[in-house]
């Protein structure tokens, strides 16, 4: 799966002048590694602000429950997001899909959620693309369609560096689902997801890529990815790295990984390789 350069997200993920910069202080909206450090969107007007501006009260008045950028209140915010979604704004369509998914301000409906996610994904909204790749594969709120899932996944991978930590992990988990189909084409698609994400340092992708290679008897390459994940504190990866060393008869490294696995308190069993 070739991964071309990602197109601009201006006007797609938010209404900021630069989609990658805070609407207030113009600091970078850095892709977060934890939920507590994520950017905040005022869904009434589509402005993304950094966590510092949000926490300082520059974008939202908690006491009055009012957006300081467009003066909307929580009472009419769902109406505004519906209006923006119906106007065709991808950021509004995605967030309306989320509202239907969780049932916040509207009746919970997976089918309505998919309808709005699909509209946002058609415009290249990266989070909506990840949602649709998962939903088309599992048939959640729509018919199961692996071809569509692959199409959405390929497009989402073009935007992988614009995804937050959670959605990068979700992409990696979609790849794991592909591997479990045992289809050669799906496994190749999974590798095209896991390798770039693992190369970017995503621990979950490193571990699952390493486990796949371990099950394929590619122990040397498996050990490299498992080591990268284990050094980030992944317990399961440390145990698999130990098993790779046993297969390769690397006694000194076995001792190292045995000690590392013990420190990580990893007592899991290595599953049997899938046929």
SENUKE-839984 format. One line per field, with one value per residue (C-alpha): residue number from 1; x negated, y negated, z negated; residue in one letter. Coordinates in steps of 0.05 Angstrom, whole numbers, plus 5000, padded with zeros to 4 digits. Example, Ala and Ser with C-alpha at 12.3 -4.5 7.8 and 13.67 -1.06 7.14 Angstrom:
BEGIN
pos c(1_2) $
X c(4754_4727) $
Y c(5090_5021) $
Z c(4844_4857) $
code c(A_S) $
end
This chain:
BEGIN
pos c(1_2_3_4_5_6_7_8_9_10_11_12_13_14_15_16_17_18_19_20_21_22_23_24_25_26_27_28_29_30_31_32_33_34_35_36_37_38_39_40_41_42_43_44_45_46_47_48_49_50_51_52_53_54_55_56_57_58_59_60_61_62_63_64_65_66_67_68_69_70_71_72_73_74_75_76_77_78_79_80_81_82_83_84_85_86_87_88_89_90_91_92_93_94_95_96_97_98_99_100_101_102_103_104_105_106_107_108_109_110_111_112_113_114_115_116_117_118_119_120_121_122_123_124_125_126_127_128_129_130_131_132_133_134_135_136_137_138_139_140_141_142_143_144_145_146_147_148_149_150_151_152_153_154_155_156_157_158_159_160_161_162_163_164_165_166_167_168_169_170_171_172_173_174_175_176_177_178_179_180_181_182_183_184_185_186_187_188_189_190_191_192_193_194_195_196_197_198_199_200_201_202_203_204_205_206_207_208_209_210_211_212_213_214_215_216_217_218_219_220_221_222_223_224_225_226_227_228_229_230_231_232_233_234_235_236_237_238_239_240_241_242_243_244_245_246_247_248_249_250_251_252_253_254_255_256_257_258_259_260_261_262_263_264_265_266_267_268_269_270_271_272_273_274_275) $
X c(5000_4964_4969_4966_4957_5017_5059_5073_5122_5140_5214_5222_5204_5219_5230_5162_5122_5069_5100_5035_5030_5071_5126_5105_5030_5007_4966_4963_5021_4971_4996_5006_4979_5031_5103_5088_5043_5091_5115_5186_5238_5294_5344_5391_5344_5292_5233_5177_5136_5077_5087_5051_5100_5159_5135_5120_5192_5176_5224_5279_5314_5329_5373_5418_5411_5395_5346_5304_5290_5361_5403_5442_5467_5475_5550_5547_5482_5514_5556_5495_5456_5516_5519_5444_5449_5507_5468_5417_5360_5321_5302_5375_5396_5344_5364_5437_5421_5388_5450_5494_5444_5445_5516_5497_5551_5582_5612_5556_5552_5494_5525_5531_5460_5434_5474_5438_5370_5376_5390_5330_5285_5304_5273_5210_5222_5168_5207_5268_5225_5201_5272_5296_5237_5257_5331_5329_5286_5330_5397_5411_5468_5460_5451_5384_5341_5266_5252_5281_5243_5178_5195_5208_5146_5100_5127_5120_5048_5034_5053_5023_4979_5040_5075_5072_5044_5111_5127_5057_5068_5136_5103_5054_5111_5146_5081_5084_5155_5129_5075_5127_5163_5103_5113_5048_5074_5100_5035_4996_5043_5032_4957_4965_4999_4956_4887_4896_4930_4876_4822_4855_4846_4916_4905_4969_4950_4879_4905_4958_4909_4859_4910_4932_4860_4849_4908_4878_4812_4775_4741_4685_4730_4783_4733_4715_4787_4801_4739_4762_4830_4801_4753_4815_4841_4884_4888_4914_4860_4806_4830_4834_4763_4740_4772_4738_4671_4686_4703_4638_4598_4572_4556_4531_4591_4637_4611_4622_4694_4709_4688_4725_4789_4784_4776_4837_4875_4896_4919_4960_4956_4933_4993_4988_4972_5034_5039) $
Y c(5000_4937_4878_4812_4744_4722_4664_4601_4607_4533_4525_4600_4614_4544_4472_4446_4405_4458_4526_4546_4483_4460_4411_4365_4368_4399_4451_4519_4566_4623_4694_4716_4778_4774_4753_4699_4662_4662_4599_4576_4560_4512_4551_4492_4454_4507_4471_4516_4489_4518_4548_4488_4437_4481_4492_4418_4401_4362_4401_4424_4393_4453_4413_4385_4447_4402_4405_4341_4347_4347_4335_4400_4436_4510_4502_4486_4520_4584_4540_4504_4568_4595_4531_4533_4607_4595_4538_4590_4574_4638_4620_4610_4675_4715_4686_4696_4769_4773_4743_4797_4851_4833_4805_4736_4686_4732_4802_4854_4884_4921_4916_4840_4838_4875_4830_4768_4803_4824_4752_4726_4782_4765_4697_4727_4717_4763_4785_4801_4842_4884_4892_4916_4964_4999_4996_5023_5081_5100_5079_5031_4986_5007_5070_5105_5087_5102_5066_5002_5013_5018_4955_4915_4944_4925_4854_4850_4871_4811_4769_4813_4757_4713_4766_4764_4822_4858_4858_4881_4939_4952_4957_5007_5049_5048_5077_5133_5148_5153_5202_5247_5257_5298_5267_5253_5187_5165_5184_5142_5084_5095_5091_5027_4998_5027_5013_4937_4931_4973_4932_4869_4899_4924_4977_5016_5021_5043_5099_5125_5122_5160_5213_5222_5233_5280_5322_5321_5349_5285_5281_5232_5178_5194_5183_5113_5088_5124_5093_5023_5035_5067_5009_4965_5009_5059_5122_5169_5146_5162_5233_5244_5214_5266_5321_5294_5298_5370_5388_5354_5387_5320_5338_5269_5233_5286_5267_5193_5202_5250_5197_5142_5183_5196_5122_5108_5160_5195_5265_5276_5340_5339_5360_5416_5392_5387_5438) $
Z c(5000_5024_4976_5015_4982_4942_4970_4930_4873_4874_4863_4853_4781_4753_4774_4752_4801_4795_4775_4740_4696_4636_4655_4597_4584_4651_4615_4649_4636_4622_4633_4561_4527_4472_4468_4417_4467_4525_4562_4547_4599_4585_4627_4632_4678_4697_4665_4639_4581_4543_4474_4442_4471_4453_4382_4374_4390_4454_4499_4452_4392_4347_4299_4353_4396_4455_4514_4512_4587_4613_4550_4557_4495_4481_4489_4563_4580_4608_4654_4678_4692_4732_4771_4787_4806_4853_4885_4905_4857_4845_4773_4757_4791_4753_4685_4700_4715_4646_4615_4646_4627_4552_4551_4526_4541_4593_4592_4595_4665_4696_4764_4759_4731_4793_4839_4813_4806_4878_4900_4861_4887_4958_4946_4916_4842_4812_4749_4791_4838_4779_4754_4822_4832_4767_4778_4849_4827_4768_4797_4740_4762_4834_4877_4869_4929_4928_4993_4965_4900_4938_4977_4914_4880_4938_4936_4860_4865_4908_4847_4793_4765_4756_4714_4639_4598_4590_4664_4683_4636_4667_4735_4708_4680_4748_4776_4724_4747_4819_4797_4764_4830_4854_4923_4959_4986_4918_4883_4933_4919_4844_4853_4893_4831_4776_4806_4814_4746_4713_4747_4719_4649_4634_4582_4596_4670_4653_4609_4657_4716_4674_4653_4726_4747_4688_4711_4781_4754_4772_4705_4719_4748_4696_4640_4667_4663_4597_4567_4588_4555_4493_4482_4478_4422_4461_4418_4471_4520_4468_4461_4536_4543_4493_4534_4597_4562_4542_4614_4637_4580_4556_4484_4458_4487_4458_4389_4403_4426_4370_4321_4359_4362_4287_4273_4315_4275_4340_4325_4388_4428_4501_4542_4592_4662_4705_4761) $
code c(X_X_X_X_X_X_X_X_X_X_X_X_X_X_X_X_X_X_X_X_X_X_X_X_X_X_X_X_X_X_X_X_X_X_X_X_X_X_X_X_X_X_X_X_X_X_X_X_X_X_X_X_X_X_X_X_X_X_X_X_X_X_X_X_X_X_X_X_X_X_X_X_X_X_X_X_X_X_X_X_X_X_X_X_X_X_X_X_X_X_X_X_X_X_X_X_X_X_X_X_X_X_X_X_X_X_X_X_X_X_X_X_X_X_X_X_X_X_X_X_X_X_X_X_X_X_X_X_X_X_X_X_X_X_X_X_X_X_X_X_X_X_X_X_X_X_X_X_X_X_X_X_X_X_X_X_X_X_X_X_X_X_X_X_X_X_X_X_X_X_X_X_X_X_X_X_X_X_X_X_X_X_X_X_X_X_X_X_X_X_X_X_X_X_X_X_X_X_X_X_X_X_X_X_X_X_X_X_X_X_X_X_X_X_X_X_X_X_X_X_X_X_X_X_X_X_X_X_X_X_X_X_X_X_X_X_X_X_X_X_X_X_X_X_X_X_X_X_X_X_X_X_X_X_X_X_X_X_X_X_X_X_X_X_X_X_X_X_X_X_X_X_X_X_X) $
end
